[in-house]
Amino acid sequence: MKYATGCVVALALLGTAACSDDSMTTPDATVSDAAIPDAPPREVITSMPGLVPTELVEGIMTGGPGDLAVIKLTAMLPDLGWNIHGHANGGTQIAYEEHGKAMVEYVFSPTSESDWYLLVRNEGTANLEVQIRVEIYGDMTWRWQ
């Protein structure tokens, strides 16, 4: 019986590997990383905007090394485009970006003290309701643009 159970587990693992989607992007860090403190977040930002096609919302995280933001975005359709960017010296520097998503879980740890912008956009052709949740750790602050 142990052999049969082992075969089932092995087949399940093979099936999972065979069905994996290599086109998916992997963020630099995920919500399960050990970098997230055991303590509860200092602040939790939640919003559920309804976005028409091409509409965006943007929040500003002001922070630096030692700060952390756990970003969770959810939509009913894979039409989310989002990024984290800065505007040093009048330019735009993208720290991380994804397109065509319905769900995002990302841990952002700033590399330098600055204003970091979380941009969330409806890239589809239909109205889209987006659930935004940002858990703030450290001294980082949040404000909506």
PEGI-V499219 format. One line per field, one symbol per residue. ss: DSSP state (~ for helix, > for strand, _ for the rest). phi: phi as a letter, one per 20 degrees, with the letter a starting at -180 (. if undefined). A space follows every 50 residues. Layout:
ss->???
phi->???
//
This chain:
ss->_~~~~~~~~~~~~~~~~~________________________>>>>>__> >____>>>>>>>>____>>>>>>>>____>>>>>>>_~~~__>>>>>>>> >_>>>>>>_____>>>>>>>>>_____>>>>>>>>>>___>>>>_
phi->.fffffffffffffffffefdfefedfgbdfeffffffffffbcdcbcfe dfgmfccbddddabgnebcedcccbfcededbbdbccflnecdeeabbcm ddbccbddcgebfaeddedcceeedcgcededccedcnegdcbef
//
